[in-house]
Amino acid sequence: MGSKTTSAARKARIEEMRRAEKARERRNRILVIGASVVVVAGLVVGGVVLVNNQSDKKSDTASDAKGGSSGDSGHFTTGKDGVQTWAGKLSRNHVPGTVSYPMHPPVGGNHNPVWLNCNGNVYTKAVKDENAVHALEHGAVWVTYTDKAKKSDVDTLAAKVKQTPYSLMSPYTNQTSPIELTAWGHQLGVTSADDPKVAKFFETYVQGKQTPEPGASCTGGTM
């Protein structure tokens, strides 16, 4: 009975997130129309500023190309459930360019200002860590896999992600386990999609207590 109640509550929670996401998309469309008018006016003024700051931008670009620090410090601790939790600092600054993370896949840290779309998105090619970390900040679970993962497992996980708002999936080469599940500050490595810990990880960390920005959008970012 308890299991059925929990399942029903989870389905209701996911459905509520879907409704909230649709409402957010409608508001965003309205905001884009209004913002377009402002942008046109801003371009006139911005052209003057652009000329005056051209040399500064060149300097910034050169700096961005060198990459930056994640701002993270600490280490992983492993719980009885196999989940690794980052014990230490995870920075949350918006930074341009490439970021060097102390763990792979990263579980947090400085990241790109634009999040990776995470409304059940399944990516067939590798994505940028910096955008994915921003999605984690919004409460998403990021599923990654190497070429050692079985195709059947990849297909099973892809189907689960597609049905779960605030989740995303992509291939990843530089990780320890064939399959990794990552949330902000937390990570789990498994060898099979059938591992019971997979479902538990989704249940716990999709918009879980670890989320720095609960309810933030998982659409309207970058693909």
N, C-alpha and C positions, 0 to 999 in steps of 0.2 A: 504493500500500500504506500509506504514511504517512498519507494522508488518511482511509482507512478505519479505521485504528487510532485516529486522533484522534477521528473521529466516534463510534466505539464507546465510547471512554473518556468522551466527553462525555455520551452517553446513559446510561452507567452512573453517572456523577456526578449527573445530574439525577434518576435513579431513586432513588439513595441519599438525595438531598435530600427527595424525596417521602416515603420511608419514615420519615426523621427527623421530618418535619413531622407525619405521622400519629401517631407515637409521642408527640410533644410535645403534640398536641391531646388525647390520652388522659390524659396527666399533668395537663394543665390542668383537665380536667373533674373529676379527683379533688381537685385543689387548690381548685377553686371550692366544692365541697361542704364541705370543711373550713373554708374561709375564711368561708362563710356563718354558721357557728356563732360564729366570732370576731367577725364584723360585728355580730351581734345584741347580743352583750355590749358591744361597743364603742360602740354607739349610746346605751346608757344613760349611759355616762361622757361620750360626745361631746356629749350634749345640754347638759350643764353647761358644757363648754368653749365650745360654740357661743354661748351667751348671753354669756359673759364676753368673747368676742372679736368680737362683732357689729360694733362700730365699726371694728375693724381690717380686717375683711373688706370693709366698704364702701369703705374707703380703697384696698384692693388692687384691687377691681373697677374703680374709677375710673382707677387707674394702668394696668391691663391694657387698658382700652378705648383708651388712647392708643397702644398698640402698643409695640414694642421693637426694639432693634438686633439684627442677626444675629450681631454680634460678628466679622464677617468683615473681612479686609483683604488686599489683594493685587490680582492681575490675571490675565487669561488669557494663556497662551502656546499657540500652535498648532503641532502636530507635522506631520510630512510626511504622516501618514495623515489629516489633517484634524481630528483630535480636539483639542479645546481642554482644556488642563489648568490648573487654578487654581494659580497660584504665589503662595503666601502662607498666611495663617491661615484655617482654617475652624473656628469654635467648635462645641462639641457640648453646650451646656447645655440642659436642659429648661426651657422658659419657657411661661407662659400667654399667651393673647391673640395678636394679630397681630404678625408679625415683618416688618421691612423688609429685603429682601435686595438686594444690589448687582447681582445677575444674575437673568435670567428665561429659563427656569425656574431656580430655585436649585439649586446643586450641593452645598450643604452649609450649615452654620451652626447657630445656636441653633434649636430646634424644639420642637414640641408633645410632651408626655410620651407621647402615644398615637400609634403608627405607623399608617399607612394599610395596609390589607390588600394584600399584594403577592404572593399565591400564584397568579400568572397572572390577576389581576383586570383586567377591562376596564371602565372607567367611561365612561358616555356623557355625563356632565355634568362640569364643571370640579370639581376637588377642591382642598382647602386645601393651600397650599404647605407649611405648618408640619407637617402630618401626612405628606406625601409625602417631605419631607426626612428624617424619622425612618426611613422605609422605605429610603431610600438608605443610611442609616447601617447598616442591617441587610444591605446587600449587594445591594439590588435595582437593576434597570435600569428607569427610568421613561421611557416613550415618550409624547410629547405631539405634538399636531398642531393646525394652524389650519384655518379654513374654506377655505384655498387648497390644501390637500392633496386629491388625487384620492380619490374614494370607493374605488376599487379598491385604492389604496395603504393606506388606512385599514383596509379589510377584511383585506388581507394581513397587516398588522402585528398586527391584533387576533387573527388565527388563531395567529400566532407566539407572542404573549404568553400566550394561553390554554394553550399547550403548554409554557410555560417557568416553572417555579417561580422565585420571587424576581424577578418582573417585574410591571409594571403599566402601564396605559395610560389616558390621559384627554385631552380637548380642552384647548387652552390658547391664549389670544388674544394675550398679550403676549410673543411670541418672534420671532426674526429669520427663521428658516427655516420652511417649511411643515411639516416634520417634524424633531423634535429627540429625540435619545436622551441620557439623562442618568444618570450614576452619581455616586457620591460623589467630588467633585473633578474630574469629567470630563464633557465634553459634545460631541456631534456633531450638526451640522445637515446634513440631506440634503433632496433634492427628490423622491426616489422610494424606494419600499420595495424595489425591485430593486437598489439600489446595494449592491455587494459589501461596502462598509464597515459596513452594518447588521448582517450576520451576524457580522462580525469583532468589532464592538462588544459584541454579546451574549456571544460566546465569551470575550472578554477580561474583561468587567466584571461579569457575573452571578456573585456571590460571588467577585469577583476580589481581587487583592492590595490594592486600594485600600480594601477593606471595613473600617471601624472595628470592627464587631461581627460577625465571621463566624459564621454558624450561628444567629444570633438569629431569633426567630420572624417569619414573614410572615403569620400568621393571628392571630385573637384581638384585632386592633386595632380600627380604625374603618373603616366602609364609606363 
